[in-house]
Amino acid sequence: MTVSASTPSFPSRLPNVGTTVFTVMSALAAEYQAINLGQGFPDFPCDRKLITGVNEAMLADRNQYPPMIGIAELRNGICQKIENLYGHHYDPESEITITAGGTQGILTTILACVSPGDEVVIIEPAYDSYRPSIELAGGKTIFVSLQVKRDANGQVASYEIPWDELANAIHSKTRLLIINSPHNPTGMVWQKEDLDRLATLVKSTSTLILSDEVYEHMVYDGAEHHSVASHPELAARSFLISSFGKTYHVTGWKVGYVAAPVALSKEFRKVHQFNVFTVNTPMQYGLAAYLADASHYLNLPAFYQVKRDFFRAGLEQTKFKLLPSPGTYFQCVDYSALNIPEAKLNEADFCKWLTTKIGVAAIPVSAFYDQATESSVIRFCFAKQEQTLATALQRLHNL
């Protein structure tokens, strides 16, 4: 007698989560040989010195488990960088933890401090890992949307922090507030007065803050990044998250860090040790050696501003409405004024059409909302070689 095998079913922990829009658009770009300005990664190599540092660590047999919190050399380098840039000292032994990228730092932070029933406030449009991480922790996501400012023609001109809505969203059940600056996907950058206002808003509460600052070194036009680390009141209640992948053009390495006061770091590390335990050893040594020279991240704003300005200058020759891009390596545009029938499509369909018919992949900003919010705005990534951007612009000029 033949007995048929069957796979037991079980309730999904994330029943509303499917394949991410980044995966979908990147696959579509590959299928149609489109230029991928959708997913946020460079198409140029990192500094060979960084590769050499990793190779040297491997050849020196630094290939076994490192300390759970990360090697001392890298934590000390991060401590020095933060102190030099933002004037705040995190103890490298008790307040800095190396993570498997920024996304693992986000998930671990949420799992460490959010209990079932706790509320977590996020500001939309938002990086797509926030809500699933909150759901895995049993928390309740409270969505606050950036205010969309429009020009006289009805096109999107900018995004602004909705302070009144944010204040109303925070109360006794609010365990965590997630902020992101420079902001993915809009490129918006928080100012010092924004941090001051936030500090006033949370001062009389027990709300913790997760500050996603992975684009901290991509702020343009002579402006500076205002980290929660630069604000003592906020630093005292915040998890600061950053990423070497974005800074050093090695997104596939997935190495980042979380800096937080000792009491917060203690709880973070309890989860971290049973989440990934630790992070790739030779890459930590390579990054530590490279981090000792601050010139790369100090010159990064100028490096990316050249690309941003080149791309914006090309887009200005089209009918796309350019939104401000003061930070990140993303440029958002409003396509509603294009004199083509496809300008009436929703953002997801427009991006699919742009990929399959024009040969340039972008990401719909509506995908960064819990409930798709249509504004005819899409996001391009300009972290590409100039020739890549030039070819993409040539195709976009045909619209």
Secondary structure by P-SEA (a helix, b strand, c coil): cbbbbbbbbbbbccccccccaaaaaaaaaaaacccccccccccccccaaaaaaaaaaaaacccccccccccaaaaaaaaaaaaacccccccccccbbbcccaaaaaaaaaaacccccbbbbbccccccaaaaaaaaacbbbbbbbcbbbbcccccccccccaaaaaaaaccccccbbbbbcccccccccccaaaaaaaaaaaccccccccccccccccccccccccccccccccccccbbbbbccccccccccccccccccaaaaaaaaaaaaaacccccaaaaaaaaaaacccccccaaaaaaaaaaaaaaaaaaaccccccccccccbbbbbccccccccccccaaaaaaaaaacccbbbbbccccccccccccbbbbbccccaaaaaaaaaaaaac
